[in-house]
Amino acid sequence: MKKIIITVVGKDMVGIIAEVSAFLRKANVNILDISQTVVQDYFNMMMIADGAKSSVKFDSLSKELAKIGAGMGLDIRCQKSEIFEMMHRV
């Protein structure tokens, strides 16, 4: 696993970035870049992270992030950067 794209969308609340970042730290995933915005109480975040040294396989990482999101009422998705780039190439 190399670069991964993590997106988070949902109602804004305290602790979203902290929860996601804490999980990534435990999984030894380094956050390379982060962009977040709040529009009319809706939170939107995109992270680019390096999972090369992660102790967690990509599928497990993705499932765990989705569980964290579900517990917070958010949609958290994780994609490999290669797939993300191919999907968005026109």
Short mmCIF file of the C-alpha atoms (twelve columns), coordinates in Angstrom:
data_MODEL
# 
_entry.id   MODEL 
# 
loop_
_atom_site.group_PDB 
_atom_site.id 
_atom_site.type_symbol 
_atom_site.label_atom_id 
_atom_site.label_alt_id 
_atom_site.label_comp_id 
_atom_site.label_asym_id 
_atom_site.label_seq_id 
_atom_site.Cartn_x 
_atom_site.Cartn_y 
_atom_site.Cartn_z 
_atom_site.pdbx_PDB_model_num 
ATOM 1  C CA . MET A 1  0.000   0.000  0.000   1 
ATOM 2  C CA . LYS A 2  1.372   3.369  -0.955  1 
ATOM 3  C CA . LYS A 3  -0.632  6.592  -1.172  1 
ATOM 4  C CA . ILE A 4  -4.261  6.421  -0.198  1 
ATOM 5  C CA . ILE A 5  -7.084  8.928  -0.556  1 
ATOM 6  C CA . ILE A 6  -9.466  9.271  2.385   1 
ATOM 7  C CA . THR A 7  -12.662 11.289 2.100   1 
ATOM 8  C CA . VAL A 8  -15.012 12.224 4.918   1 
ATOM 9  C CA . VAL A 9  -18.463 13.776 4.414   1 
ATOM 10 C CA . GLY A 10 -21.244 14.478 6.890   1 
ATOM 11 C CA . LYS A 11 -22.716 16.807 9.476   1 
ATOM 12 C CA . ASP A 12 -20.018 18.861 11.186  1 
ATOM 13 C CA . MET A 13 -19.151 18.022 14.795  1 
ATOM 14 C CA . VAL A 14 -16.244 18.295 17.186  1 
ATOM 15 C CA . GLY A 15 -13.523 15.678 16.832  1 
ATOM 16 C CA . ILE A 16 -13.844 14.424 13.257  1 
ATOM 17 C CA . ILE A 17 -10.235 15.127 12.288  1 
ATOM 18 C CA . ALA A 18 -9.030  13.917 15.698  1 
ATOM 19 C CA . GLU A 19 -10.821 10.547 15.379  1 
ATOM 20 C CA . VAL A 20 -9.578  9.860  11.867  1 
ATOM 21 C CA . SER A 21 -6.042  11.040 12.659  1 
ATOM 22 C CA . ALA A 22 -5.859  8.972  15.858  1 
ATOM 23 C CA . PHE A 23 -6.853  5.816  13.981  1 
ATOM 24 C CA . LEU A 24 -4.317  6.499  11.231  1 
ATOM 25 C CA . ARG A 25 -1.582  7.060  13.833  1 
ATOM 26 C CA . LYS A 26 -2.331  3.697  15.448  1 
ATOM 27 C CA . ALA A 27 -2.189  2.045  11.999  1 
ATOM 28 C CA . ASN A 28 1.157   3.777  11.266  1 
ATOM 29 C CA . VAL A 29 -0.304  5.709  8.316   1 
ATOM 30 C CA . ASN A 30 1.291   9.105  7.676   1 
ATOM 31 C CA . ILE A 31 -0.946  12.008 6.629   1 
ATOM 32 C CA . LEU A 32 0.752   13.806 3.743   1 
ATOM 33 C CA . ASP A 33 -1.882  16.428 2.940   1 
ATOM 34 C CA . ILE A 34 -5.279  17.397 4.246   1 
ATOM 35 C CA . SER A 35 -7.994  19.736 3.048   1 
ATOM 36 C CA . GLN A 36 -11.235 20.322 4.888   1 
ATOM 37 C CA . THR A 37 -14.128 22.720 4.668   1 
ATOM 38 C CA . VAL A 38 -17.470 23.262 6.320   1 
ATOM 39 C CA . VAL A 39 -20.364 24.473 4.179   1 
ATOM 40 C CA . GLN A 40 -23.644 25.217 5.966   1 
ATOM 41 C CA . ASP A 41 -22.900 22.764 8.805   1 
ATOM 42 C CA . TYR A 42 -21.683 20.017 6.464   1 
ATOM 43 C CA . PHE A 43 -18.117 18.811 6.836   1 
ATOM 44 C CA . ASN A 44 -16.046 17.707 3.845   1 
ATOM 45 C CA . MET A 45 -12.462 16.486 4.117   1 
ATOM 46 C CA . MET A 46 -9.952  14.900 1.791   1 
ATOM 47 C CA . MET A 47 -6.700  13.402 3.025   1 
ATOM 48 C CA . ILE A 48 -3.777  12.036 1.109   1 
ATOM 49 C CA . ALA A 49 -1.872  9.567  3.241   1 
ATOM 50 C CA . ASP A 50 1.103   7.235  2.958   1 
ATOM 51 C CA . GLY A 51 0.305   3.690  3.985   1 
ATOM 52 C CA . ALA A 52 3.626   2.144  2.925   1 
ATOM 53 C CA . LYS A 53 4.654   1.452  6.542   1 
ATOM 54 C CA . SER A 54 1.167   0.637  7.804   1 
ATOM 55 C CA . SER A 55 0.643   -2.268 10.137  1 
ATOM 56 C CA . VAL A 56 -2.873  -2.690 8.698   1 
ATOM 57 C CA . LYS A 57 -3.751  -4.012 5.235   1 
ATOM 58 C CA . PHE A 58 -5.684  -1.682 2.926   1 
ATOM 59 C CA . ASP A 59 -8.986  -3.624 3.079   1 
ATOM 60 C CA . SER A 60 -8.960  -3.653 6.878   1 
ATOM 61 C CA . LEU A 61 -7.993  0.007  6.994   1 
ATOM 62 C CA . SER A 62 -10.880 0.903  4.707   1 
ATOM 63 C CA . LYS A 63 -13.399 -1.145 6.712   1 
ATOM 64 C CA . GLU A 64 -12.249 0.298  10.028  1 
ATOM 65 C CA . LEU A 65 -12.464 3.866  8.728   1 
ATOM 66 C CA . ALA A 66 -15.975 3.159  7.439   1 
ATOM 67 C CA . LYS A 67 -16.931 1.833  10.916  1 
ATOM 68 C CA . ILE A 68 -15.554 4.956  12.568  1 
ATOM 69 C CA . GLY A 69 -17.586 7.044  10.149  1 
ATOM 70 C CA . ALA A 70 -20.779 5.061  10.730  1 
ATOM 71 C CA . GLY A 71 -20.362 5.517  14.476  1 
ATOM 72 C CA . MET A 72 -20.145 9.270  13.984  1 
ATOM 73 C CA . GLY A 73 -22.864 9.538  11.326  1 
ATOM 74 C CA . LEU A 74 -20.296 10.238 8.589   1 
ATOM 75 C CA . ASP A 75 -19.389 8.671  5.268   1 
ATOM 76 C CA . ILE A 76 -15.673 7.807  5.303   1 
ATOM 77 C CA . ARG A 77 -14.207 6.238  2.186   1 
ATOM 78 C CA . CYS A 78 -10.713 5.071  1.414   1 
ATOM 79 C CA . GLN A 79 -9.237  4.483  -2.043  1 
ATOM 80 C CA . LYS A 80 -5.825  3.570  -3.380  1 
ATOM 81 C CA . SER A 81 -4.378  6.596  -5.146  1 
ATOM 82 C CA . GLU A 82 -3.849  4.659  -8.403  1 
ATOM 83 C CA . ILE A 83 -7.551  3.831  -8.621  1 
ATOM 84 C CA . PHE A 84 -8.563  7.359  -7.644  1 
ATOM 85 C CA . GLU A 85 -6.330  8.835  -10.358 1 
ATOM 86 C CA . MET A 86 -7.655  6.453  -13.033 1 
ATOM 87 C CA . MET A 87 -11.281 7.193  -12.078 1 
ATOM 88 C CA . HIS A 88 -10.735 10.940 -12.367 1 
ATOM 89 C CA . ARG A 89 -8.674  10.955 -15.536 1 
ATOM 90 C CA . VAL A 90 -10.594 12.402 -18.482 1 
# 
